[in-house]
Amino acid sequence: MDRMKELVKLINKYDKEYYELDNPSISDMEYDALYYELVALEQMSGIVLPNSPTHRVGGAVQKGFNKHKHKLRLYSLDKAQNRTQLENFFQRVIKAVGYMPKFTLEHKFDGLTVSLTYKNGELVSAATRGDGITGEEITAQVKTIRSVPLTIHYKGEIEILGEGIMRLSVFEKYNETAKTPLKNPRNGAAGAIRNLNPKITASRKLDFLAYNVGYVEENLFKTQCEVNQFLRENGFLVDDKFVIVSDVDNAMVELNKIEEHRETLDFMIDGAVLKIDDMSLREKLGYTDKFPRWALAYKFTAQETTTIVKGVKWQVSRTSKINPLAVLEPVELMGVTVKQATLNNYSDIQRKDIKINSRVFIRRSNDVIPEITAVASHNEDSMEILKPTNCPACGSVVREEGAFLYCTNPDFCAPTIISYLDHFAQKSCMDIEGLSEKTAEQLYNEMHIKYPYQLYYLTMEQLLTLEGFKEKKASNLLSNIEKSKNVTLDRFIFSLGIPSIGRKTARQLADTFQSLEKLMEANTQTLLALDDFGQIMADNVVGFFADDKNIDLINKLLEAGVTIKVEEKKEGIFSGKVVVLTGSLSTFKRSQAAKIIEEQGGKVNDTVSKSVNLVIAGKDAGSKLAKAQKLEIEIWDEGQFINALGSDFIMV
């Protein structure tokens, strides 16, 4: 009983932060763990406390907003987190109706539930879900969302249900210049809509995705499929992911597909929603105090949680930039124990108000090291993070350049030298197999190797003196160093470590200039004329080749026997075309599709612009597809792409 009281108090506090203040201090994962613990205790004891959040939907109406009473109650959704819980839900449905009905399955958006009311084809009001019975009247705010139709074809009274969301691309762009960064897109959307100033709503550039109909004055729909079609025909943005499933195996296949392609979406989802398609069956099953018995939210593995910042390590990169790395109180996230997180730069630390001993939100995508997205809460022990005045590796004075810190003595700074040697040897650069970061460290410490050209003068006798090197390992490394002398122009450019020039940009420079000599002669104006080539990138290229030290390095590499070969431009069905891939492809990975396009003479871009000739759109294509449509760029689906390849198609 004491634990139940404690949980009720905690969850009600977190509900107020989430639903009423739009300022959560814990992640959804942590909230769900507390909620499920309370549910289990209630089931075990048979007792439900009067103020238990397990029997309540949403939160109270904020002061300053007019109240809006929903014509039909808006419910929350029961949740499942694994196959067993999903099977249990299906079994309950089968027991109630006598057979396994068809279910619709679609994304579960992570935004703010919004209800739109239309009369005579015009939007007359908009409201939040609130407590399910009464919400906040937010019509002025919602009218600033451009994807909300102000008029529809249907002339009867109807309530459209959907989610107000902030796309990831919009969220990231907003946070680049925001004085106070948003914690996450959900918080950004909720804070914008539940704001008394509609100008704030407009500034966040939100979208509205419709997914259901609440009240409707006549019996229009027999199935959810009909609802989905109605929403499309009346001009609403509707989720592209909308499929029918008929059993557990079928549902799990679709759920796994969604989770696999989760990272390709331009909006946040935290799972998927299953709903019985047949409306008459929904009426038969009815509702609990909080949930419809005919629907379920299947929650995916959380990508976000909170933990404590214990300290900051400052690391020196190959470009001599000094990067902060947060040391965290260990926490489990996506099946991995997380102990560190990236901090972009000192300005970002200040802007996000990150402090040592404060609780922060961390987010992890796929296998990438987590990033601190925002502060959850400070406490009396929170301390400011101080920027270093000296290089943590060599002690040299730190130089500030914009938002970044640099070591002023990179030629004698061990981490910079070792990282550069490691970069030079990578597969996408000179491809020297066997020359790992550990080996680079050995070569620096034992052989005083500081510059890449020195690698080409190593001998068997020297390598055999290193710990862990026997004759075979030494022979293989020397052989791979020799093979690396024949290198393509794009890989050689990338191996030089020009600041802000990545692998794709190096390829672009190689394709454009066709020789190292011509690239070295390029001026800023010529470089700025290239697609997606900004001022900083152009200045970095020109500045690199204007430095005598870098020219000396290149000359010594050539003297050591490095030969640069220029690949002939490939001819094929995509010759002369700039192509953008967006969304998920079912036949192969995007990286495989990009390789095929390049083998057929095309060039693959990451962003859509006027210079793009073709966009290939898979499932769940987002803002790139919308921009291509706006610019009237030719668009293919996956079927058209495969048909165009014809007999030339080779599965990579």
Secondary structure as UniProt FT lines:
FT   HELIX           2..15
FT   HELIX           16..20
FT   HELIX           28..45
FT   TURN            50..51
FT   HELIX           53..55
FT   TURN            63..64
FT   STRAND          67..69
FT   STRAND          79..80
FT   HELIX           83..97
FT   STRAND          103..109
FT   STRAND          112..119
FT   TURN            120..121
FT   STRAND          122..128
FT   TURN            130..131
FT   STRAND          134..137
FT   HELIX           139..142
FT   TURN            143..144
FT   TURN            146..147
FT   STRAND          158..165
FT   HELIX           168..177
FT   HELIX           185..193
FT   HELIX           198..203
FT   TURN            204..205
FT   STRAND          207..216
FT   HELIX           224..233
FT   TURN            234..235
FT   STRAND          237..238
FT   STRAND          242..245
FT   HELIX           248..260
FT   HELIX           262..264
FT   STRAND          269..276
FT   HELIX           279..285
FT   TURN            293..294
FT   STRAND          295..299
FT   STRAND          304..316
FT   TURN            318..319
FT   STRAND          321..333
FT   TURN            334..335
FT   STRAND          336..342
FT   HELIX           346..352
FT   STRAND          359..363
FT   TURN            366..367
FT   STRAND          371..377
FT   TURN            380..381
FT   TURN            392..394
FT   STRAND          397..401
FT   TURN            402..403
FT   STRAND          404..407
FT   HELIX           410..412
FT   HELIX           414..425
FT   TURN            427..430
FT   TURN            433..434
FT   HELIX           437..447
FT   HELIX           452..457
FT   HELIX           460..463
FT   TURN            464..465
FT   TURN            467..468
FT   HELIX           471..483
FT   TURN            484..485
FT   STRAND          486..488
FT   HELIX           489..495
FT   TURN            496..497
FT   TURN            499..500
FT   HELIX           503..513
FT   HELIX           516..521
FT   HELIX           524..528
FT   TURN            531..532
FT   HELIX           535..546
FT   HELIX           548..559
FT   TURN            560..561
FT   STRAND          563..565
FT   TURN            573..576
FT   STRAND          578..582
FT   HELIX           590..599
FT   TURN            600..601
FT   STRAND          603..605
FT   TURN            610..611
FT   STRAND          614..617
FT   HELIX           623..630
FT   TURN            631..632
FT   STRAND          634..637
FT   HELIX           638..645
FT   HELIX           646..648
//
